[in-house]
């Protein structure tokens, strides 16, 4: 038998094979990354136009400029207070925030020309529920006092003082300083038809969010800055700013009617019509009452005479209120 020929494994070196070193190829450097230009406004536009996103923009307070540099002739003052409770006779202010701004007679808002923020130590500890709501603690107000001279410097020249719930803030402010007493006041809760403009509520948080904004602070001055932007942003098809409506409505006279001695079985009818009950503790008569525009007075009087008193000569107690009178205690 013929001897088997020599075999070799395919993975072994073959006979006569010699590995030759090859020069290494130099790697080409990776291309430099192309800088990405982030266009924030364009990104927001695309997201909003998709219909699947709603963008909230962070609220940035307007810069403060000297009053002499603003071309707007009128001066408004937004005021917010934090207190130890709801009762004007018993409770006390623990914080005041104020933002002064210019505007014109058409309701266009101009510039911020002054800001004040101050804490005040009350005569007794702050209730825990107030600390929970406001974030203000006894340690924060210890030894603090409101600088009335600085605050009054903003209040005194103001043509209009605005609060988001002026019926609450005005009595506290008047107790704090007599400078508030003769001022014309407006209420951004009750004197703007927020629901008619598509807003789901009139609390400041709702208004800020539905205006496409958010703000991180919730102290008195922060809320004043937030309210200013809500009032300045055009709404609805006509693009009218809420402040223009507020300015117009604040100039109208109102009639406050007290349905004293109304029959008890008529209370549900009065309540359904918008009357509120006063127990007499706030200086008002103990009665159901309503506040309406002056031009609606005759219709309201006819309703009370025909439906409530059923006596054509009834003359319910009525008070005519100007902007200087409204939102006062009583």
Secondary structure, DSSP 4 states (H G I P E B T S, - for coil): -PPPPP---TTSPPTT------PPPPPPPPPPPPPP---HHHHHHHHHHTTS--PPEEP-PPPB--GGG----EEEEEEEEEES-S-TTT--EEEEEEEEEEE-TT--EEEEEEEEEEE---SSPPPHHHHHHH---HHHHTT----HHHHHHHHTT-SEEEETTHHHHHHHHHHH-GGGTTS-EEETTTSS-TGGGT-S--SHHHHHHHTTEE-S--SHHHHHHHHHHHHHSEETTTTEEHHHHHHHHHTS-EEEEEETT--GGGHHHHHHHT-EEE-STTSS-SEEEEEEEGGGHHHHHHHIIIIII--TT---EEEEE-TTTTTS--
